[in-house]
Amino acid sequence: MTTTVLPAPPTGDLFELRFSSTARGARLASHRVHTWGHRYGTEVNDTVRLIVGS
């Protein structure tokens, strides 16, 4: 599977990604915030994973 790496949105702009409320969606969201600098296992990354996976 190939993944396109998107840069983090500029400050002040609105940016939206939609993820399904599934384990796969939680993994994809976690990967996205990891690429933005919130590494796996950090509070931000864990929180995103919990919210999306619910």
LINZILIN-V382717 format. One record per backbone hydrogen bond with DSSP energy under -1.0 kcal/mol. NH is the residue of the N-H (numbers start at 1). CO is the residue of the C=O. Records with the same first field share a line. If there is no record, write none. Layout:
NH->CO / CO
This chain:
13->10
22->20
26->22
27->23
28->24
29->25
30->26
31->27
32->28
33->29
34->30
35->31
37->34
38->33
39->37
42->39
46->42
47->43
48->44
49->45
50->46
51->47
52->48
53->49
